[in-house]
Amino acid sequence: MNTIYHYDSVSKALDELNENGFNYDFNKNEAVILKNPANYEIKHIYRYEGESNPDDEAIVFGIQSKSGKKGVYVAGFAANSITETAQLLLDISIKSRKK
């Protein structure tokens, strides 16, 4: 993973990622990640916690494919809102930290 940046909100992180070429929406196309997870690398992760409501927690992934396509995936981070794709991306991130 690259340098870690901190932003005040999900929208600010998305704006910055968009300015850096991460403009593909993996939320609308998450099946491509599920089919071939080895083709993707997590470049950025931003996690946000709600002040008082766990449902306000979110995680933003900046993802790059081996072919160079860069995009984002946004997921809720509460225990009951982790999708299969979000869990897969977290696993990819954790594996890359162990290298």
The 8 nearest C-alpha neighbors of each residue, nearest first, counted from 0:
[[1, 42, 41, 43, 2, 95, 96, 92],
 [0, 2, 42, 3, 43, 41, 4, 44],
 [1, 3, 4, 0, 43, 42, 44, 5],
 [2, 4, 1, 43, 5, 44, 0, 45],
 [5, 3, 2, 6, 45, 43, 44, 12],
 [4, 6, 3, 7, 45, 12, 8, 46],
 [7, 5, 8, 12, 11, 4, 9, 45],
 [6, 8, 11, 5, 9, 12, 47, 10],
 [9, 7, 11, 10, 6, 12, 47, 13],
 [8, 10, 12, 11, 13, 59, 7, 47],
 [9, 11, 13, 8, 12, 14, 7, 15],
 [12, 10, 14, 8, 13, 9, 6, 15],
 [11, 13, 9, 15, 10, 14, 6, 16],
 [14, 12, 10, 16, 11, 15, 17, 9],
 [15, 13, 11, 17, 12, 16, 10, 18],
 [16, 14, 18, 12, 17, 13, 11, 19],
 [15, 17, 19, 13, 21, 18, 14, 12],
 [16, 18, 21, 22, 14, 20, 19, 15],
 [19, 17, 15, 16, 20, 14, 21, 22],
 [20, 18, 16, 17, 21, 15, 22, 14],
 [19, 21, 17, 18, 22, 69, 16, 70],
 [22, 20, 70, 69, 17, 16, 19, 23],
 [21, 23, 70, 17, 20, 24, 69, 71],
 [24, 22, 70, 21, 69, 25, 71, 68],
 [25, 23, 26, 71, 70, 27, 22, 72],
 [24, 26, 28, 29, 72, 27, 71, 23],
 [27, 25, 72, 29, 24, 28, 73, 71],
 [28, 26, 25, 24, 29, 30, 72, 23],
 [27, 29, 25, 26, 30, 31, 24, 32],
 [28, 30, 25, 26, 31, 32, 27, 33],
 [29, 31, 33, 32, 28, 34, 84, 25],
 [32, 30, 34, 29, 33, 28, 35, 36],
 [33, 31, 36, 30, 35, 29, 34, 39],
 [32, 34, 30, 31, 35, 36, 84, 29],
 [35, 33, 31, 32, 30, 36, 29, 37],
 [34, 36, 32, 37, 38, 33, 31, 39],
 [37, 35, 32, 38, 39, 33, 34, 87],
 [38, 36, 39, 35, 40, 32, 91, 65],
 [37, 39, 36, 65, 64, 35, 40, 32],
 [40, 38, 64, 37, 63, 36, 65, 62],
 [39, 41, 63, 62, 42, 64, 38, 91],
 [40, 42, 62, 43, 61, 92, 0, 63],
 [41, 43, 0, 61, 62, 1, 40, 63],
 [44, 42, 61, 60, 41, 0, 1, 45],
 [45, 43, 60, 59, 61, 46, 58, 42],
 [46, 44, 59, 58, 60, 47, 43, 5],
 [45, 47, 58, 57, 59, 44, 48, 56],
 [48, 46, 57, 56, 58, 49, 45, 8],
 [47, 49, 56, 55, 50, 57, 46, 53],
 [48, 50, 55, 56, 52, 51, 53, 47],
 [51, 49, 52, 48, 55, 53, 56, 47],
 [50, 52, 49, 53, 55, 48, 54, 56],
 [51, 53, 54, 49, 55, 50, 56, 48],
 [54, 52, 55, 56, 77, 49, 51, 48],
 [55, 53, 52, 56, 77, 49, 75, 76],
 [56, 54, 49, 53, 52, 48, 57, 75],
 [55, 57, 48, 76, 49, 47, 54, 53],
 [58, 56, 75, 76, 47, 74, 46, 55],
 [57, 59, 46, 74, 45, 73, 76, 47],
 [60, 58, 73, 45, 44, 72, 46, 74],
 [59, 61, 44, 72, 71, 43, 62, 73],
 [60, 62, 43, 71, 42, 70, 41, 44],
 [63, 61, 41, 70, 42, 69, 40, 71],
 [64, 62, 69, 40, 68, 39, 67, 70],
 [65, 63, 39, 67, 68, 66, 38, 40],
 [64, 66, 38, 67, 39, 63, 68, 40],
 [65, 67, 64, 68, 63, 38, 39, 69],
 [68, 66, 64, 65, 63, 69, 39, 62],
 [69, 67, 64, 63, 66, 70, 23, 65],
 [70, 68, 63, 21, 62, 23, 67, 20],
 [71, 69, 23, 21, 22, 62, 24, 61],
 [70, 72, 61, 60, 24, 25, 62, 21],
 [71, 73, 25, 60, 26, 59, 24, 74],
 [74, 72, 59, 58, 60, 71, 26, 57],
 [75, 73, 58, 57, 76, 85, 59, 72],
 [74, 76, 57, 80, 56, 77, 81, 58],
 [75, 77, 57, 56, 81, 58, 80, 74],
 [76, 78, 80, 79, 54, 53, 75, 56],
 [77, 79, 80, 81, 76, 75, 53, 54],
 [78, 80, 77, 81, 76, 75, 82, 54],
 [79, 81, 77, 75, 78, 76, 82, 74],
 [82, 80, 85, 76, 79, 75, 78, 86],
 [83, 81, 85, 84, 80, 86, 74, 75],
 [82, 84, 86, 85, 87, 81, 33, 88],
 [83, 85, 87, 82, 86, 88, 33, 29],
 [86, 84, 88, 82, 87, 83, 81, 89],
 [87, 85, 89, 83, 88, 84, 90, 82],
 [86, 88, 84, 90, 85, 89, 83, 91],
 [89, 87, 91, 85, 90, 86, 92, 84],
 [88, 90, 92, 86, 91, 87, 93, 85],
 [89, 91, 87, 93, 88, 92, 94, 86],
 [92, 90, 88, 94, 89, 93, 87, 95],
 [93, 91, 89, 95, 90, 94, 41, 88],
 [92, 94, 90, 96, 95, 91, 89, 97],
 [95, 93, 91, 97, 96, 92, 90, 98],
 [94, 96, 92, 97, 93, 98, 91, 0],
 [97, 95, 93, 94, 98, 92, 0, 91],
 [96, 98, 94, 95, 93, 92, 91, 90],
 [97, 96, 95, 94, 93, 92, 0, 91]]
